């Protein structure tokens, strides 16, 4: 099966819980980075975010096999969090490690 880069976008406060749940269940490295999203859809925004027009979010990324994507989504769905989570997948054509 093909490798997939799976990215979840969540409220910053939820990132650690989501990342830990994914790492423990899937036993794979999880990358978390902070993002400032200059949004147009403020349905998930706090009052402060609506005022500034900038959403304080985190991107949680991991590489999984295509057959594992649905399991990862289910893990995040079952994780206690304060807000909604968006996700996307991108096929990995090649990857490696340089020493």
C-alpha positions in Angstrom: 0.0 0.0 0.0 1.0 3.6 -0.6 2.3 5.9 2.1 0.1 8.8 3.0 0.9 12.1 4.7 -2.1 12.6 7.0 -2.6 16.1 8.5 -5.1 17.1 11.1 -5.8 20.8 11.8 -7.0 21.4 15.3 -7.3 24.1 18.0 -3.8 24.6 19.5 -5.0 23.5 22.9 -6.0 20.1 21.5 -2.8 19.2 19.6 -0.9 17.4 22.4 -3.8 15.1 23.3 -4.4 14.3 19.6 -0.7 13.8 18.9 -0.3 11.5 22.0 -3.3 9.4 21.1 -2.0 8.9 17.5 1.5 8.1 18.6 0.5 5.6 21.2 -2.1 3.8 19.1 -0.3 3.8 15.8 3.3 3.6 17.1 4.6 6.1 14.6 6.3 9.5 14.9 3.9 12.5 15.0 4.9 16.0 14.1 3.0 19.0 15.6 3.5 22.6 14.5 1.8 25.8 15.4 0.0 27.7 12.7 -1.6 31.1 12.4 -4.5 30.7 9.9 -5.8 33.9 8.3 -9.3 32.5 8.0 -12.4 33.2 6.1 -14.5 30.5 7.9 -14.8 31.5 11.5 -17.4 28.9 12.6 -14.7 27.2 14.7 -13.2 30.5 16.0 -13.1 31.9 19.5 -14.2 35.5 20.1 -10.6 36.7 20.1 -9.9 34.9 16.9 -12.9 36.5 15.2 -11.7 39.9 16.3 -8.2 39.5 15.0 -9.1 37.4 11.9 -6.4 34.9 12.7 -7.1 31.4 13.9 -4.6 29.9 16.4 -4.3 26.3 15.1 -1.9 23.3 15.1 -1.1 20.9 12.3 -0.6 17.4 13.4 1.2 15.3 10.8 2.1 11.6 10.5 2.9 9.2 7.7 0.7 6.1 7.6 -0.1 3.4 5.1 -3.3 4.0 3.1 -5.0 1.2 5.0 -4.4 3.0 8.3 -6.0 6.4 7.4 -9.5 5.5 8.6 -8.1 4.1 11.9 -6.2 7.3 12.5 -9.3 9.4 11.8 -11.3 7.2 14.3 -8.6 7.7 16.9 -8.9 11.5 16.6 -12.7 11.3 16.6 -12.5 9.5 19.9 -10.0 11.8 21.5 -11.3 14.3 24.0 -10.9 17.8 22.5 -12.4 21.3 22.7 -13.2 21.8 19.1 -13.6 20.3 15.6 -10.7 18.9 13.7 -10.2 19.1 9.9 -8.0 16.6 8.1 -6.5 15.9 4.7 -4.3 13.3 3.0 -1.5 13.6 0.5 0.1 10.7 -1.3 3.8 10.3 -0.7 5.7 9.5 -3.9 9.1 9.3 -2.4 10.8 9.8 1.0 14.1 9.1 2.6 16.6 10.2 5.2 19.9 12.0 4.7 22.6 11.4 7.3 
